[in-house]
Amino acid sequence: MEYVYASLVLHAAGKKVDEAGLANILKAAGAQVDEARVKAMVAALEGVNIDEAIKSAAVPAVAAPAAAPAKAEKKKEEKKVEEEKEEEALAGLGALFG
């Protein structure tokens, strides 16, 4: 993951994402540099529009509000269970006076 972060730092700084830049960022952060992974990262990012990739990665965050109906259903279910318990308790009290 640190290779991805280092690539993003270079991109945010307006620098070209290359092997030397990645290695320097990783060394400065105190990470161990694996030259094969550095080369693989640079090759994987070749021809990729990083700004567009970031925008497309942000889309799933919009789907988060879909979880709200599940909470409402859970509250309804809890309320139903409480009502059932109350009915059972009232039935038991009726047996005392019946």
C-alpha positions in Angstrom: 0.0 0.0 0.0 2.9 2.3 0.7 3.8 2.2 -3.0 0.3 3.5 -3.9 0.6 6.2 -1.3 4.0 7.2 -2.6 2.7 7.4 -6.1 -0.2 9.6 -4.9 2.3 11.9 -3.1 4.3 12.3 -6.2 1.2 13.0 -8.3 -0.1 15.5 -5.8 3.2 17.3 -5.8 3.0 17.6 -9.6 6.0 15.3 -10.1 6.3 12.4 -12.6 5.7 9.0 -11.0 8.9 7.3 -11.8 11.2 4.7 -10.2 13.6 7.2 -8.7 10.8 9.3 -7.2 9.0 6.4 -5.7 12.2 5.0 -4.2 13.1 8.4 -2.7 9.6 8.9 -1.2 9.7 5.4 0.3 13.2 5.8 1.7 12.3 9.2 3.2 9.4 7.5 4.9 11.7 4.9 6.4 10.1 2.0 4.3 12.1 -0.8 2.8 12.3 -0.4 -1.0 11.7 -3.4 -3.1 12.9 -2.4 -6.6 10.7 -5.0 -8.3 7.6 -3.6 -6.7 8.7 -0.1 -7.6 9.1 -1.1 -11.2 5.8 -2.9 -11.2 4.0 0.2 -9.8 5.5 2.5 -12.4 4.6 0.0 -15.1 1.0 -0.3 -13.7 0.5 3.4 -13.7 1.9 4.0 -17.2 -0.8 5.6 -19.3 -3.2 5.9 -16.3 -4.9 9.2 -15.7 -4.5 9.3 -11.9 -7.1 12.1 -11.4 -9.7 10.1 -13.3 -8.9 7.0 -11.3 -9.3 8.9 -8.1 -12.7 10.3 -9.2 -14.0 6.8 -10.2 -12.8 5.4 -6.9 -14.8 8.0 -5.0 -18.1 6.8 -6.5 -18.8 4.0 -3.9 -18.9 6.5 -1.1 -22.2 7.8 -2.6 -23.8 4.3 -2.0 -23.3 4.6 1.8 -26.7 6.2 2.5 -28.4 3.0 1.3 -27.6 1.5 4.7 -30.0 3.8 6.4 -33.2 1.7 5.6 -31.6 -1.3 7.2 -31.4 0.6 10.5 -35.0 1.6 10.3 -36.0 -2.0 9.7 -33.9 -3.1 12.7 -35.6 -0.5 15.0 -39.1 -1.8 13.8 -38.0 -5.3 14.5 -36.8 -4.4 18.0 -40.0 -2.6 18.7 -42.1 -5.6 17.6 -40.1 -7.9 19.9 -40.7 -5.5 22.8 -44.4 -5.5 22.1 -44.5 -9.3 22.0 -42.8 -9.4 25.4 -45.3 -6.9 26.8 -48.2 -9.1 25.5 -46.7 -12.2 27.1 -46.3 -10.3 30.4 -49.9 -9.1 30.3 -51.1 -12.6 29.6 -49.2 -13.9 32.6 -50.8 -11.2 34.8 -54.2 -12.2 33.6 -53.7 -15.7 34.9 -53.1 -14.3 38.4 -56.6 -12.7 38.5 -58.4 -15.2 36.3 
